[in-house]
Amino acid sequence: MLRRRDLAGLLLAFAALPPPAAAQGQRNTSRRSAAPKPLVVLDPGHGGRDPGAIGGRGTREKTIVLATAQELRRQLESSGRCRVVMTRTGDRFVSLGNRVEFARRRNAALFVSIHADSAPGARGASVYTLGESSDALAGALARRENQADRAGGLRMPSLTPEVQAILLSLMRAETRAGSARMAREVVESLDGQVPLLPNTHRRAGFAVLKAPEIPSVLVEIGFLSHPQDEAALRRADHRAKVARALSRAVQGYLAQAGRSPALAAG
């Protein structure tokens, strides 16, 4: 089984690339005290001209998820265990590609996108990781992104295409494993705190989950199309409860990533 530090070593040896974000917790023990805290990127969905879902009482997704992300940022920063930045801190439009690039430019250790969507009859929180598209919207996003994102914008080593493909495959496998671990942390932390959508961990080809070297999840904190979810998400105390659960999930993931030396199965 390939160890994370071995994968990072391969990339460094061939192209002087930095180690993948998923491997940032695997630094040498003697250097760990000097290393910066891992960076978590929070991504409040929609914004600006794109309001996202709108509930029956006029609640806008872009407003709810920004407030939740701000509270989550506050809680994570209070923990002192990581650094936190957000793809948007106000009501402005950010394209899907720019959200991913924002995290990649900063060598993020984890990317968490927050949404509160709309779907007839659906209620409860859920979490997505990258996988085969499971609905029309996710499929359309995946098809549009795939042609321009074959290597995810990575600066790959000057090697044969076959070797490049192997390195990229290894990196993506490691990233998928990290994303799956984070999804499990999210489900465990939310369970018992808020209603959950059945089959809570789902997979789809969302564009914001496509960074090949950054473990990424998309968390639906509820459905604004459901009256009870909308009423709950309008309350600051409920959003704080969701943020506390997500904060526990992030901290649990970072702690596990810091001590897990091997490439795990997703």
Residue frames as qw, qx, qy, qz and C-alpha x, y, z in Angstrom:
[[0.000, 0.888, 0.459, 0.000, 0.00, 0.00, 0.00],
 [0.425, 0.487, -0.018, 0.763, 1.40, 3.39, -1.02],
 [0.363, -0.585, -0.423, 0.590, 2.14, 5.78, 1.80],
 [0.166, 0.956, 0.240, -0.040, 1.21, 9.45, 1.44],
 [0.270, -0.820, 0.338, 0.375, 4.78, 10.62, 1.98],
 [0.557, -0.058, 0.686, 0.465, 5.90, 8.27, -0.81],
 [0.385, 0.727, 0.524, 0.221, 3.38, 9.81, -3.21],
 [0.042, -0.987, 0.013, 0.156, 4.52, 13.31, -2.27],
 [0.498, -0.554, 0.507, 0.434, 8.12, 12.22, -2.70],
 [0.587, 0.312, 0.629, 0.404, 7.46, 11.02, -6.22],
 [0.246, 0.903, 0.318, 0.151, 6.00, 14.35, -7.23],
 [0.265, -0.915, 0.202, 0.229, 8.79, 16.31, -5.60],
 [0.628, -0.309, 0.560, 0.443, 11.51, 14.20, -7.14],
 [0.525, 0.380, 0.611, 0.454, 10.22, 14.59, -10.69],
 [0.181, 0.705, 0.350, 0.590, 9.00, 18.20, -10.77],
 [0.230, 0.031, -0.413, 0.881, 9.78, 19.92, -7.47],
 [0.399, -0.541, -0.416, -0.613, 6.05, 20.10, -6.80],
 [0.318, -0.367, 0.549, -0.681, 4.74, 20.76, -3.29],
 [0.028, 0.108, 0.987, -0.114, 3.18, 17.72, -1.59],
 [0.273, -0.490, -0.634, -0.533, -0.56, 17.27, -2.20],
 [0.359, -0.488, 0.200, -0.770, -2.86, 19.05, 0.23],
 [0.893, -0.287, -0.207, -0.279, -4.09, 15.66, 1.40],
 [0.841, 0.019, -0.366, 0.398, -0.55, 14.86, 2.53],
 [0.061, 0.742, -0.237, 0.624, 0.11, 18.04, 4.48],
 [0.702, -0.616, 0.175, -0.312, -0.45, 16.25, 7.76],
 [0.982, -0.031, -0.010, 0.186, 2.39, 13.82, 6.97],
 [0.271, 0.836, -0.367, 0.306, 5.36, 16.15, 7.50],
 [0.623, 0.144, -0.628, 0.444, 8.41, 14.97, 9.42],
 [0.551, -0.695, -0.444, 0.127, 7.86, 15.06, 13.18],
 [0.534, -0.313, -0.105, 0.779, 10.91, 17.26, 13.74],
 [0.099, 0.139, 0.275, 0.946, 9.42, 19.93, 11.42],
 [0.179, -0.610, -0.743, -0.208, 5.81, 19.68, 12.55],
 [0.284, -0.688, -0.394, 0.540, 6.08, 22.43, 15.17],
 [0.152, -0.396, 0.225, 0.877, 7.35, 24.89, 12.55],
 [0.077, 0.301, 0.763, 0.567, 4.75, 23.99, 9.91],
 [0.322, -0.103, 0.029, -0.941, 1.75, 26.31, 9.52],
 [0.488, 0.188, 0.717, -0.461, -1.62, 25.10, 10.72],
 [0.277, 0.286, 0.817, 0.417, -3.67, 23.37, 8.00],
 [0.212, 0.176, -0.079, -0.958, -5.82, 25.71, 5.93],
 [0.265, 0.453, 0.848, -0.074, -9.56, 25.04, 5.61],
 [0.107, -0.003, -0.327, -0.939, -11.48, 26.78, 2.82],
 [0.287, 0.476, 0.727, -0.403, -15.18, 27.37, 3.45],
 [0.023, 0.065, 0.582, 0.810, -17.29, 27.93, 0.35],
 [0.361, 0.446, 0.540, -0.616, -20.73, 29.52, 0.91],
 [0.394, 0.329, 0.744, 0.428, -22.68, 28.64, -2.22],
 [0.185, 0.794, 0.496, 0.298, -24.15, 31.17, -4.67],
 [0.336, -0.580, -0.125, 0.731, -24.05, 34.94, -4.02],
 [0.019, -0.296, 0.299, 0.907, -24.50, 38.21, -5.86],
 [0.508, 0.185, -0.316, -0.779, -26.73, 37.81, -8.90],
 [0.586, -0.027, -0.791, -0.175, -27.20, 34.11, -8.05],
 [0.501, -0.483, 0.310, -0.648, -29.48, 33.79, -4.99],
 [0.053, 0.109, -0.985, 0.123, -29.60, 29.99, -5.06],
 [0.237, -0.470, -0.841, -0.126, -32.75, 28.35, -3.74],
 [0.219, -0.264, 0.152, -0.927, -35.54, 30.56, -2.39],
 [0.028, -0.224, -0.925, 0.307, -37.88, 29.21, 0.30],
 [0.089, -0.654, -0.700, -0.273, -41.60, 29.68, 0.59],
 [0.295, -0.859, -0.288, 0.304, -41.06, 32.53, 3.06],
 [0.343, 0.926, -0.087, 0.135, -38.57, 34.21, 0.74],
 [0.613, -0.655, 0.383, 0.220, -35.45, 32.90, 2.46],
 [0.607, 0.719, -0.330, -0.072, -32.48, 33.04, 0.09],
 [0.962, -0.074, -0.091, 0.246, -29.92, 30.28, 0.06],
 [0.540, 0.520, -0.217, 0.625, -27.01, 32.66, -0.51],
 [0.259, -0.701, 0.235, -0.622, -27.84, 34.50, 2.73],
 [0.882, -0.411, 0.078, -0.215, -28.38, 31.42, 4.89],
 [0.937, 0.074, -0.097, 0.326, -25.21, 29.62, 3.82],
 [0.338, 0.624, -0.265, 0.653, -23.05, 32.74, 4.20],
 [0.484, -0.661, 0.240, -0.521, -24.30, 33.21, 7.77],
 [0.970, -0.236, 0.048, -0.031, -23.63, 29.53, 8.52],
 [0.789, 0.348, -0.170, 0.477, -20.13, 29.67, 7.02],
 [0.049, 0.716, -0.279, 0.638, -19.29, 32.79, 9.03],
 [0.712, -0.556, 0.235, -0.358, -20.35, 31.06, 12.25],
 [0.985, 0.010, -0.009, 0.170, -18.39, 27.95, 11.29],
 [0.533, 0.577, -0.252, 0.565, -15.33, 30.08, 10.60],
 [0.298, -0.722, 0.298, -0.548, -15.65, 31.71, 14.02],
 [0.890, -0.377, 0.183, -0.180, -15.86, 28.35, 15.77],
 [0.916, 0.227, -0.078, 0.320, -12.95, 26.84, 13.85],
 [0.320, 0.667, -0.287, 0.609, -10.73, 29.84, 14.48],
 [0.532, -0.665, 0.261, -0.455, -11.65, 29.72, 18.17],
 [0.986, -0.161, 0.009, 0.031, -10.42, 26.12, 18.31],
 [0.185, -0.835, 0.486, 0.183, -6.93, 27.25, 17.30],
 [0.746, -0.118, 0.635, 0.162, -6.38, 24.07, 15.29],
 [0.557, 0.367, 0.550, 0.502, -6.52, 25.45, 11.76],
 [0.009, 0.309, -0.121, -0.943, -6.52, 28.54, 9.61],
 [0.370, 0.576, 0.726, -0.061, -9.75, 29.43, 7.79],
 [0.065, 0.266, -0.264, -0.925, -10.55, 31.44, 4.68],
 [0.514, 0.512, 0.616, -0.307, -13.80, 31.81, 2.73],
 [0.417, 0.280, 0.591, 0.631, -14.38, 31.95, -1.02],
 [0.053, -0.609, -0.250, -0.751, -16.71, 34.89, -0.36],
 [0.245, -0.247, -0.629, 0.696, -17.30, 36.97, 2.76],
 [0.273, 0.363, 0.193, -0.870, -20.09, 39.10, 1.33],
 [0.650, 0.508, 0.510, -0.244, -22.90, 39.02, -1.19],
 [0.232, 0.677, -0.470, -0.516, -20.92, 38.64, -4.40],
 [0.936, 0.302, 0.005, -0.179, -20.92, 36.19, -7.27],
 [0.230, -0.596, 0.746, 0.187, -18.01, 33.72, -7.52],
 [0.744, 0.316, -0.446, -0.384, -17.85, 31.28, -10.42],
 [0.970, -0.223, 0.068, -0.071, -17.55, 27.57, -9.71],
 [0.814, 0.352, -0.189, 0.422, -14.09, 27.40, -11.27],
 [0.111, 0.689, -0.323, 0.639, -12.85, 30.36, -9.25],
 [0.726, -0.563, 0.179, -0.351, -14.04, 28.74, -6.03],
 [0.980, -0.047, 0.013, 0.193, -11.87, 25.70, -6.71],
 [0.598, 0.524, -0.170, 0.581, -8.90, 27.78, -7.86],
 [0.290, -0.793, 0.204, -0.496, -9.20, 29.92, -4.72],
 [0.858, -0.454, 0.222, -0.089, -8.54, 26.82, -2.61],
 [0.919, 0.205, 0.041, 0.336, -5.82, 25.44, -4.87],
 [0.341, 0.752, -0.194, 0.529, -3.82, 28.66, -4.98],
 [0.370, -0.713, 0.368, -0.468, -3.69, 28.60, -1.18],
 [0.404, 0.238, -0.872, 0.139, -2.72, 24.90, -0.91],
 [0.643, -0.359, 0.181, -0.652, -5.80, 24.18, 1.18],
 [0.070, -0.195, 0.962, -0.176, -5.90, 21.02, 3.27],
 [0.154, 0.432, 0.878, -0.141, -9.71, 20.79, 3.08],
 [0.181, -0.081, -0.305, -0.931, -12.52, 22.38, 1.04],
 [0.086, 0.420, 0.845, -0.319, -16.06, 22.55, 2.49],
 [0.154, -0.200, -0.389, -0.886, -18.85, 23.91, 0.29],
 [0.124, 0.313, 0.744, -0.577, -22.09, 24.82, 2.08],
 [0.238, -0.168, -0.541, -0.789, -25.54, 24.83, 0.45],
 [0.329, 0.270, 0.706, -0.566, -29.25, 24.77, 1.32],
 [0.038, 0.014, -0.714, -0.699, -30.98, 23.59, -1.82],
 [0.613, 0.177, 0.191, -0.746, -34.49, 22.98, -3.05],
 [0.227, 0.073, -0.922, -0.305, -36.07, 19.64, -3.93],
 [0.651, -0.278, -0.198, -0.677, -39.75, 18.63, -3.73],
 [0.896, -0.322, -0.226, -0.205, -40.45, 16.60, -0.59],
 [0.721, 0.172, -0.459, 0.490, -36.81, 16.41, 0.54],
 [0.407, -0.861, 0.090, -0.292, -35.83, 17.31, 4.09],
 [0.838, -0.492, 0.134, 0.196, -32.65, 17.11, 6.12],
 [0.058, -0.830, 0.498, 0.245, -28.92, 17.60, 5.88],
 [0.955, 0.199, 0.168, 0.139, -26.67, 15.58, 3.58],
 [0.254, -0.740, 0.468, 0.410, -23.08, 15.54, 2.31],
 [0.838, 0.545, 0.023, -0.029, -21.70, 14.94, -1.19],
 [0.440, -0.547, 0.542, 0.461, -18.30, 13.79, -2.36],
 [0.366, 0.536, -0.494, -0.578, -17.11, 13.51, -5.95],
 [0.475, 0.018, 0.880, 0.025, -18.47, 10.55, -7.85],
 [0.100, 0.286, 0.771, 0.560, -20.68, 9.48, -10.69],
 [0.277, -0.107, -0.021, -0.955, -23.49, 11.96, -11.32],
 [0.055, 0.275, 0.929, -0.241, -26.70, 10.96, -9.58],
 [0.264, 0.738, 0.521, -0.338, -29.08, 13.59, -10.98],
 [0.534, 0.714, 0.310, 0.330, -29.53, 15.85, -14.01],
 [0.060, -0.989, 0.118, -0.069, -28.02, 18.97, -12.45],
 [0.589, -0.603, 0.491, 0.220, -24.91, 17.20, -11.17],
 [0.759, 0.217, 0.511, 0.341, -24.51, 15.47, -14.53],
 [0.389, 0.873, 0.167, 0.241, -24.68, 18.75, -16.45],
 [0.256, -0.918, 0.300, 0.029, -22.07, 20.35, -14.20],
 [0.720, -0.339, 0.546, 0.262, -19.76, 17.38, -14.53],
 [0.705, 0.468, 0.421, 0.327, -19.99, 17.24, -18.33],
 [0.209, 0.963, 0.027, 0.169, -19.30, 20.96, -18.65],
 [0.361, -0.843, 0.398, 0.035, -16.24, 20.82, -16.40],
 [0.891, -0.151, 0.387, 0.184, -14.66, 17.57, -17.57],
 [0.722, 0.594, 0.119, 0.333, -13.27, 18.75, -20.91],
 [0.169, 0.851, -0.235, 0.438, -11.39, 21.69, -19.38],
 [0.506, -0.667, 0.436, -0.330, -10.37, 19.82, -16.25],
 [0.903, 0.179, -0.389, -0.029, -8.64, 16.67, -17.45],
 [0.642, 0.080, -0.516, 0.561, -5.65, 17.17, -15.14],
 [0.408, -0.796, -0.410, 0.181, -7.40, 19.65, -12.86],
 [0.115, 0.962, -0.120, 0.216, -4.92, 22.37, -13.86],
 [0.773, -0.541, 0.220, 0.248, -2.02, 20.53, -12.22],
 [0.279, 0.807, -0.510, -0.102, 1.54, 21.33, -13.34],
 [0.984, -0.101, 0.144, -0.020, 2.55, 17.75, -13.97],
 [0.519, -0.539, 0.521, 0.410, 6.13, 16.45, -14.26],
 [0.469, 0.635, -0.439, -0.429, 7.86, 16.32, -17.65],
 [0.403, -0.187, 0.896, 0.012, 7.43, 12.59, -17.98],
 [0.100, -0.113, -0.843, -0.516, 5.71, 10.26, -20.38],
 [0.536, -0.261, -0.166, -0.786, 1.91, 10.53, -20.54],
 [0.754, -0.208, -0.619, -0.076, 1.66, 7.05, -19.04],
 [0.476, -0.110, -0.573, 0.658, 3.65, 8.01, -15.92],
 [0.156, -0.157, 0.107, -0.969, 1.77, 11.30, -15.59],
 [0.655, -0.277, -0.411, -0.570, -1.49, 9.37, -15.69],
 [0.691, -0.210, -0.647, 0.245, -0.27, 7.06, -12.92],
 [0.257, -0.014, -0.423, 0.869, 0.76, 9.97, -10.68],
 [0.355, -0.184, -0.080, -0.913, -2.53, 11.78, -11.26],
 [0.716, -0.261, -0.565, -0.316, -4.49, 8.59, -10.56],
 [0.569, -0.167, -0.631, 0.501, -2.62, 8.06, -7.28],
 [0.034, 0.049, -0.263, 0.963, -3.21, 11.64, -6.21],
 [0.521, -0.216, -0.258, -0.784, -6.90, 11.49, -7.02],
 [0.705, -0.247, -0.664, -0.030, -7.28, 8.19, -5.18],
 [0.392, -0.127, -0.544, 0.731, -5.72, 9.76, -2.09],
 [0.181, -0.085, 0.055, -0.978, -7.97, 12.79, -2.41],
 [0.633, -0.259, -0.493, -0.538, -11.10, 10.65, -2.79],
 [0.624, -0.237, -0.686, 0.289, -10.12, 8.73, 0.34],
 [0.183, -0.083, -0.387, 0.900, -9.72, 11.97, 2.30],
 [0.381, -0.160, -0.206, -0.887, -13.05, 13.29, 1.01],
 [0.678, -0.280, -0.631, -0.252, -14.79, 10.10, 2.07],
 [0.481, -0.209, -0.629, 0.574, -13.28, 10.33, 5.57],
 [0.054, 0.002, 0.175, -0.983, -14.47, 13.92, 5.89],
 [0.536, -0.225, -0.436, -0.687, -17.96, 12.90, 4.72],
 [0.638, -0.299, -0.703, 0.102, -18.10, 10.25, 7.45],
 [0.278, -0.146, -0.462, 0.830, -17.09, 12.84, 10.03],
 [0.269, -0.109, -0.115, -0.950, -19.87, 15.16, 8.81],
 [0.634, -0.284, -0.580, -0.425, -22.55, 12.46, 8.99],
 [0.583, -0.269, -0.667, 0.378, -21.47, 11.36, 12.47],
 [0.168, -0.090, -0.321, 0.928, -21.37, 14.94, 13.77],
 [0.369, -0.120, -0.206, -0.898, -24.75, 15.95, 12.32],
 [0.544, -0.261, -0.772, -0.199, -26.52, 12.74, 13.36],
 [0.441, -0.521, -0.642, 0.349, -28.75, 13.43, 16.34],
 [0.182, -0.348, -0.142, 0.909, -28.31, 17.19, 16.02],
 [0.404, 0.381, -0.130, -0.822, -30.43, 17.93, 12.92],
 [0.852, 0.307, 0.354, -0.234, -32.70, 15.88, 10.64],
 [0.239, -0.427, 0.718, 0.495, -30.73, 13.95, 8.02],
 [0.685, 0.395, -0.302, -0.533, -31.64, 13.06, 4.46],
 [0.942, -0.069, 0.326, -0.033, -31.80, 9.26, 3.95],
 [0.834, 0.262, 0.131, 0.468, -28.55, 7.86, 2.47],
 [0.198, -0.935, -0.051, 0.290, -26.89, 10.92, 3.94],
 [0.289, -0.567, 0.535, 0.556, -23.52, 10.53, 2.19],
 [0.736, 0.587, 0.331, -0.067, -24.07, 10.79, -1.55],
 [0.484, -0.296, 0.467, 0.679, -21.78, 11.10, -4.58],
 [0.497, 0.798, 0.341, -0.022, -22.09, 13.34, -7.62],
 [0.661, 0.227, 0.180, 0.692, -19.95, 15.20, -10.13],
 [0.088, -0.966, -0.201, 0.136, -20.25, 18.68, -8.64],
 [0.551, 0.697, -0.135, 0.438, -17.71, 21.07, -10.17],
 [0.208, -0.832, 0.342, -0.385, -16.61, 22.47, -6.81],
 [0.845, -0.401, 0.349, -0.054, -15.50, 18.99, -5.71],
 [0.882, 0.458, -0.008, 0.109, -13.08, 18.51, -8.59],
 [0.002, -0.845, 0.527, -0.090, -9.74, 19.71, -7.19],
 [0.871, 0.163, -0.463, -0.003, -7.57, 16.61, -7.69],
 [0.520, 0.215, -0.606, 0.562, -5.33, 17.28, -4.68],
 [0.192, -0.237, 0.422, -0.854, -7.74, 18.76, -2.08],
 [0.087, -0.352, -0.923, 0.132, -10.21, 16.58, -0.14],
 [0.227, -0.068, -0.100, -0.966, -13.57, 18.25, -0.75],
 [0.026, 0.433, 0.891, -0.135, -17.15, 17.89, 0.44],
 [0.229, -0.306, -0.243, -0.892, -20.40, 19.69, -0.34],
 [0.050, -0.273, -0.831, 0.482, -22.73, 19.89, 2.66],
 [0.297, -0.489, -0.449, -0.686, -26.44, 20.51, 2.16],
 [0.020, 0.062, -0.668, 0.741, -27.51, 21.87, 5.56],
 [0.345, 0.440, 0.691, -0.459, -31.20, 21.48, 4.70],
 [0.208, 0.375, 0.675, 0.600, -33.76, 22.19, 1.99],
 [0.109, 0.183, 0.171, -0.962, -35.33, 25.64, 1.78],
 [0.444, -0.117, -0.577, -0.676, -38.17, 24.06, -0.19],
 [0.510, -0.378, -0.768, 0.082, -39.26, 22.23, 3.00],
 [0.279, -0.812, -0.120, -0.498, -41.18, 24.50, 5.42],
 [0.772, -0.628, -0.035, 0.090, -39.63, 22.97, 8.55],
 [0.750, 0.010, 0.070, 0.657, -36.09, 23.12, 7.19],
 [0.213, 0.638, 0.137, 0.728, -36.62, 26.70, 6.06],
 [0.472, -0.821, -0.106, -0.304, -38.01, 27.74, 9.46],
 [0.834, -0.447, 0.007, 0.323, -35.06, 26.11, 11.24],
 [0.665, 0.180, 0.129, 0.714, -32.41, 27.62, 8.95],
 [0.018, 0.802, 0.150, 0.578, -33.82, 31.10, 9.50],
 [0.621, -0.781, -0.024, -0.068, -32.92, 30.80, 13.21],
 [0.193, 0.779, -0.545, 0.242, -29.43, 31.78, 14.34],
 [0.581, -0.450, 0.625, -0.263, -29.44, 29.14, 17.10],
 [0.930, 0.212, 0.294, -0.059, -30.10, 26.36, 14.59],
 [0.619, 0.726, -0.241, 0.179, -27.37, 27.61, 12.26],
 [0.153, -0.729, 0.604, -0.283, -24.99, 27.72, 15.23],
 [0.814, -0.190, 0.517, -0.182, -25.87, 24.09, 16.01],
 [0.868, 0.485, 0.070, 0.075, -25.10, 23.10, 12.43],
 [0.310, 0.822, -0.401, 0.259, -21.84, 25.04, 12.57],
 [0.489, -0.588, 0.598, -0.238, -20.82, 23.32, 15.82],
 [0.917, 0.069, 0.391, -0.046, -21.41, 19.92, 14.23],
 [0.724, 0.659, -0.065, 0.193, -19.41, 20.86, 11.14],
 [0.029, -0.832, 0.491, -0.255, -16.63, 22.27, 13.30],
 [0.725, -0.364, 0.571, -0.126, -16.38, 18.95, 15.14],
 [0.901, 0.359, 0.237, 0.058, -16.27, 17.17, 11.78],
 [0.462, 0.817, -0.262, 0.226, -13.47, 19.37, 10.44],
 [0.260, -0.728, 0.584, -0.248, -11.40, 19.03, 13.60],
 [0.853, -0.136, 0.494, -0.103, -11.95, 15.28, 13.64],
 [0.825, 0.549, 0.059, 0.118, -10.87, 15.01, 10.03],
 [0.254, 0.843, -0.397, 0.259, -7.74, 17.10, 10.54],
 [0.532, -0.571, 0.589, -0.209, -6.76, 15.09, 13.60],
 [0.906, 0.092, 0.413, -0.003, -7.15, 11.83, 11.68],
 [0.673, 0.719, -0.074, 0.161, -5.32, 13.16, 8.62],
 [0.029, -0.850, 0.479, -0.217, -2.42, 14.17, 10.85],
 [0.493, -0.454, 0.727, -0.148, -1.89, 10.66, 12.16],
 [0.883, 0.265, 0.366, -0.127, -2.94, 8.43, 9.24],
 [0.240, -0.594, 0.580, 0.503, 0.19, 7.44, 7.27],
 [0.332, 0.035, 0.867, 0.371, -1.30, 5.17, 4.63],
 [0.342, 0.031, -0.424, -0.838, -3.52, 5.60, 1.63],
 [0.400, 0.138, 0.778, -0.464, -6.95, 4.51, 2.86],
 [0.098, 0.337, 0.838, 0.419, -9.78, 3.02, 0.91],
 [0.234, -0.071, -0.021, -0.969, -12.58, 5.45, 0.06]]
